[in-house]
């Protein structure tokens, strides 16, 4: 048996990724090798010269096999970064994406004059939006709500990970049932709802349609079902002057604005992501 160093295996996996025309070969090979070898990111370079046991090498190649089968890297690693924070990403919960950071940034910018006392993150998934907001807005009290028990458990784990147990809480909630007065009023609602049209789910990349929860993707026949629910059933959850921030698909901002305007929201604005795509719509109650 040939004993290999961590660097040997890293170079092998990197070469395979390049041959397969996979993007970000360096990053993917590094993350898989570090995870399989039990090395943190900061210590990876120093650990490259270490000789690995057969068990460690097998573990790395098993992780790589999962990636070759199109399983998303965040599920393989069990964690992913969002807004400069690391979040646990178990299978069955929507993976945080860089586009969604636009929503957090827009909400934080709006809160600079006055930190909202109560914030609701609807369709929270891992809780990345609400937790990132809370980490950057001391004093805010945030509720993370989702219909999925798996999402709630992931959100609980991420609350503990970021030491926010005193200010961020979780709730099992079906957004389609609408606002209940027992929840109290909020100064801000943040949401990345499902917005992929139903007939487009099958066209998504296999790493998405084959692994991520369909209930976190499917936005109904036109992809706009949950925005109608937010407009019709959640406006009264906001205090007067309260703000709503929602993520939307790259062609949906005009339709989302129209839906919210018909529902009585005012001061509608569109916020572009780093690619210049109209990614977030904000509105005032």
N, C-alpha and C positions, 0 to 999 in steps of 0.2 A: 504494500500500500504506500502510495506517495503522500507524504505529509506536506500540506500546503499552508502558506501563510494567508492571512486575511487579504493581503494585497493581491496574491495570486488569484484568489476567487473573485475579488472585486474586478480585476482586469478581465477575467474570463467572462463574467456576466456582462460587463460593459461592452465587450467585443460582440457578444451575442445580440445585445440590444441594438447595436449599430448595424449589424448584418440584417436584422429584422426591420430596419428603418424606424425604430422606435425613437420618439423624441425624448429629450432630457436623459440620455443614457447615463451620463455621469451621476446625476442626482438619484436616479432610480437604483442604480447599482450600489451607490453608497448607502442609501437608506435601507435596502434589503440586507446588505452585508452587516451593517451596524445592528439592525434589529435581530438578525439571526445569531450574531456573535455575542449579543448582550452588551454591546458597547454604545455609549451615548454619542450623540452627534459631535459634541465638542471634543471627545477623545478619540474619534475615528482615525484621524491622521496619525496619531501617536501609536495606535494599535495595529496599524497596517502590517508591521513586521512580525507580529505574533503568529506563531504556528498554532493551527487549530486542531482540535480533536476531530475524529471522524464524525462524532455526534454533532458538533457545531457546524461542520461543513455540510452534513446532510440536512441540517435544519435550514441553513441558508438556501440550499438548492430547492428544498421543499417550498420555501416562500417564493422563490423565483418561479417555480412551476405554477403556483397560483397566479402570479402576475401574467405569465404566458397564456393562462386560461382566461385572461381578460378581467380577473377580479381586480377591483380598484385598489390602488396602493394604500389609501387610508385605512381600508378594512384589513389589509394584510399587516400593516404596521400597528393598527389599533389606535392610532392617533394622527392628528393633522393640525397644521398651523392655520390660524385665522386671526387677523388683526393683531399680529405679533404675539399671539397667545397660542398655547397648545391645548387641543381638545381631544378627549377620548372619542373615538369614532367606531363604535361596534357595528357589525352587520345589522341591517334592518333599520338603520337610522340614516336620514339624508346627510350626505357628506358636505361640510362647509366649503364654499367656493369663494375665490377672490372677488368675483362680481358683487357678492353680497356685502363686502366691506364698504361699498359705496353707501349702503343704507345706514350702517353704523356711523360713518363719517358725517353724513348729512344730519342725522339725529343729534349727534354730539355738537355739531356746529350750532344747531338751533337751540341747544340747551345751555349755551355759554352764558347768556344773559341771566338765566334763572334755571337752576337744576330742577327738573321735574321731580316731585315727591313720589309719585306712583307711576310705574311704567308696566305695560303689558306686552309681552312677546307672544304673539299668536302663531301657531304652527311652528313651534320653537325648535323641533328636531333635537340636535345636541345641546341647544341652549346657547349657541355661539353668539347670536345677535345680542340677546339680553345680557349675557355675561360680559361680553366685550364692552357694552354700553356701561354696565355697572362698574367695571374696573376703571373706566375713564370718567365717571361721573359720581364721585363720592357723595353719599347722602341720598342717592336715588334708591327707592325700593322697587324691586322688579319681580314680576310673576311670569314664569315660563309655562306656557300652556300648550298642550298637544293632545290629540286624540289617541296617540299611540303609547301603550304602556312601555314599549322598548325605548321610545324617545324620552319618556319621563325618567326612566332609570338612567339613561345616558346623561340627561340634564342634571340629575341629582349628583352623579359622579363628578361632573364638571364643575358644579357649584362647590363641592368639597375640594376638588383639585385647586381651585382658585381662591379658596378661603373666603367664600362669600355666603356662608350659611346664615349669617345674621341679617342679610339684606336681600337675598334672592331666594325665591321659593318656586315650587313646581305645582302644577295642577293638571289633572286629566280633564280635558274639555273638548267637546265637539263644537267647532266654530259654527257649523251650520245651524245649531240650535239657538244661536243668538245670545245676546247679553242678558245676564241675570243680575238684578239689583243687589243680590247678596255679595257680588264681587266688589261692590263699591265703584267709585269713579276713578278715572285715570287721567293723568296729564298728557300721556303719550302712549300711542299704540304703535308697535313695530311688527311687521309681518313679512315673511317670505312665503306666501301661500303657493300651493300647486298651481302651475300656470301653463303646462304643456297641453295643447288640445288632444283629446282622447285618441283621435285617429293618427296622431303623430308619435305616440309612445313607441309603436313598433319600429319606427325609423331611427330611433335614438341609438347611439353607440352601444354595443353589447355590454360594455362595462357599466353602463347606466341601466338599460332596460333589463339586463339579466341579473343585477345584484341590488340596486337601490329600491327602496319600497315604492311600489306603484302609487300608493295613496298619497305619497309626498310629491308626486310628479303630475298626476292627472288632474287638470284644471277644468274638466268637462268638455262638451262638444266644441266650444270655441276658445277654451283656455281661460275664460273670464268668469267662470262660475263663482269663485271665491271672492272676487272683487265686488260682485253684486251682493254677496252675503255681508261683506264688510260694510258696504255702503248702507244697506237696508237694515241690518240687524246689530250693528256695533257703533254707530255714530253716537248713540245716547250713552255709551260707556265712557265717553270723553267729557271732562269738565268743559265749561264754556271756554273757547279759545284753545282747547287741547289739540294736539297734533297727531296726525296719522302719517306713517311712512310705510310704503309698500314697495317691494321689489316686483318687477314685471319683465316679461320677455322683450326681446329687442324690437319687436314691431307693435307692442301693445300699449305704449304710454298714452297715446291719444285716446284710445278706447277706455283705458282705466280712468283717465281724467274726466271723460264724459260720464262714466258711471258714477263717480264720486260727486261730480257737480250736480247731477240729477238727484242724488241722495241728500243734497243740501250742504255739502262741504264747500268751503270758500278758500281763496288764496292758494289755488292749485299751482304746484311747481314741479318741474321735471329736473332730475339730477343725473348727469352723465357719469358713466364709469370711466376707468382709465383708457378704455378703447374708444371713447367718444360715443358710446351707445347710451340711449336714454333708458337707464336701468331702474330708477327709483322715482316714484311719484309721492309728493307730500301734499297734505291738505289740512286745513284748519276747521275745527268744528264751530 
